[in-house]
Amino acid sequence: MNEINFYKLPRTIQDGVIEAFRGRFAPVPIVSRFGTRRTIVAWLTVSAASGVLLAALCAAGLGDVNSVFALHPTSAAAAYVLLAATTVIGVLRALAYNADLVTLPFAPGLFVFPANLVDARDHRLRVFSLAELSRVSAGPRGAVVLTFGGTQHAFPLEDPSRSGDVIREVEAACSRMKAKPDAAELRRLDPFEPPAIQSPFASPIPLSREVPGWHSYAWLLAAAVGVALGLGLFVLRNRMSDARMYAAARERDDVAAYQSYITRGRGHAEVVSQVLLPRAELRLAVANGSVEAIDDFLRAHPKTGIQAEVAAARRVALAAELERAREVGTLAALLAFAERYPKHGLDKPFNDARHALYVRALDRYKSELPEGSEQNADFVRRLLAYAERVGPKSTPQGLRGPAVQVRFRRLPSQDLERADDIVRKIPMFSGATSLPTRYVDATRLDPQEKRTAAALVEGLARGFEPELVTFEPGPAFEGSAEEQLTVTSPSLVVSYRVEASGIAHASKKPQIIIMGLKFFFKTEFMLPGDAQPLVTSYKIARRVPAGLIQQQTPAPRPGVLEAIVYEAMMREAFIDLEERYLSKWSRKRDEPK
């Protein structure tokens, strides 16, 4: 086989070949087949395959946040460039080959001449000498098949019945070529032999191949377009994939989706990590319904792009916690809230809720006060205001408000000693055991003060929650009646003195003289720094309980019965004080409001 470039042949031979292919002058083809090579299809197939691979590469992991190929690495850009360049070169080569065919001066095909087989399907002519023919045979459907070594060429016939004649004609031509014909005979058999006489009118300029300007730079052009297209597609594909992952994460709008995006995505990583993911986690913390959950969020995310939202969510959670503490209805619950959240920032609502407890206590206490106790109500208002201002303290027994001390001040008697003189003049006088001053002393008054203080503490405490105000017995006051009282803590000071009533009870059996007693009580409910104490006075006279004297049979030894009677009068006087004083502070259990 010999390959000949048609455009390198002399013009006379070019013209002769063209005319031979057309069958207008000898040699005339024995048989021919028009058609082209499958070069265009091959190059387009390469281009399509590269395009499909490029599309598959783009689709691999596109928008799939769970895929390692969600965003292609930079190294994958080389594959994009290679496949894009291959796609382009396939198209360019197909176009170039088609341009070659369009500009050919003859119809492309295969032609069997008496001297050779010419494969003229493009400008590169492949010439097979019939002297080298291996075999000629009939093919399917009457086609004639020429075999040159390992190469076969089939020529379908319009009239299959002619295949035998054609085969014999080819065999005869083969025999002639093997016999090596002379030059004159070769000019009749071979279209590539120069003519014996050249026409003086024929052009001596050979036909040339028309090549488009881009044809010579097709590979360079394909490389340039491949780089631009490949890199552009690589960048565009990754952006599209990132956008899809971001859109999917936004649609789900949960922590897992945003965490997955941060693992794979890039384009929106900052807004996801600083805004969207924290916002999703904040929603979970808010749904938890506790300040602690939001504080845990703050510790995990000290710096985010939603600090204002976090602060607002924490304020809402704190307000909810404060509302729960307020609904408990105790100062302990409110202070526990303040202790748990020292920087709650809800000063006004907290103070309002705290103040409401004292207002409620005042309203409730007013509802329990008996009629005519307006002064007591006003003092309670000031007492609660003081308690609110001072605040409670933590104790082993729990939260306790400021303590009101119940204190006694015992004043000296003014005329009790004169009662001793009166008793001495009575016939039943029995000596020192009959003197009243013997029994009105600290030994017998101290127990009465302690018991009464305890009773007053218990009675007054019934109207107050201990976390607001408490009551307790306090130490006795020392000093004269003229000395002005001053206190450093709320105090109920009971000042009193004991005098003789002037009425004596004398009896022969048992022989006894008892002097009636009068008690002068003055109560002063005082607050530190308050110039308006709540003052009440009581004058309580106790007659001698004659019945009690008669009950003591047989008569005890001198002094014992006197002590029993005087102690009974003192106890009754102090009990009377308790009842009178407490009756101004609360109704009796069975008294209607």
C-alpha angles and dihedrals in degrees: 000000000000124000118213127186104225092210092056093059122101114264094248091055092043089054091046092049092049092050091046091052088051091049093232097121135024133310092055119192114259088210133350142185124203120216145096136253119270090246094118091050091046094052092044089049090053089048093048093047091050090048091050091049090048091051090047090050090051092048095048105111093344108171092346107132090190093057124091086218094058087111115023116228122245090255088065089066089080090060090049091051094046095049093044092050091048090051091051096045090051091056093043093049091049090050091047093050091047089051090052091053094047092054096046111119091219137046108265118241147102120290129190112207126181088260105036151349112255119202098203100166090128137002091286102083116205109204122198114189113225087225085072095048110132098191144344118207145158115266133197117310092011098302120152115232123201117195123201107181105296094349123091130188122190124203116195114211127219087220108040089193088072094063093097093052091047092049091051091047091051091047090051091050090050090053091050092051092049087053088059103234121216125259096267092053092045090058087060093046107035122056091202094063112103115246119256092233124032120212112244089217095056117105113248092206111102119232110259133210116254107223120187115237094246093049094082092051098041095119093045090046091049091050093050093046090044092054093047095042095040096048092042091050091046092054094041093048093051091048092050091048091048091048091051093049090048092048090049091050091049091049092052091038096189137121096258093051093050093045090052091050092052089052093056110013130081113170096068098024094117097050090044095048095041102036119006100042093044089047091052091048090046090056089056091049091049091048088055086067098219137106089224091063091054091045089052087052091052091051090050093045109030092163123037138140093251101061091134091053091048091050091048092048091050091050090052091048091048090049089052091049090049090050091052090050090048091051090056085065098215133112088225090062092050094047091046087056091051091048093050093046107029092168096045094135092213095113098144099046090041092051090044091053091046092048090048089063091058091045090051090049090051092048092048092047092049090053089056097047117103121239116282094032097109091128089055090051092053091048091050088053090054092043091053091045088054091047091050091049094048096038130204130291133221114250134171086261092053134260112349131185125222111305122241108212119215105213134176128216113196113206124200118260118253102205107009091108090057087058087062089057091050092050092051089061095055115097094231090060107137100187129259092346088069097056113109094211088063090069104033096076142113093274091066100028097052094065090049092051092049094047092046092046089053091048092049091047091052094044096047094043091060090076098053138059106241091231088064104037132357132190129215139164112264136199120283120266119240124207145073128291091255093056113100115237120236126181136191095200133030108289140178104209117194110197117187146157132196123228135175114261092217092239115107130191115215126186135176096202103068094014105232142137118205125180119212116241136224122202122203109199127183120183121198118187103198138184125198110263093006114122094194110071119181104251129190131169131205130188110198121183120192121201120213107271098233092179091059089054092052091049091062100088128186090032113250121232117287114289097022097082091044090053091050093051097045091047089050091053092048093047092050091048093052092045089050088052091052093051095045094047097044091046086070091056105046141007121253115262093256095039114109120237 
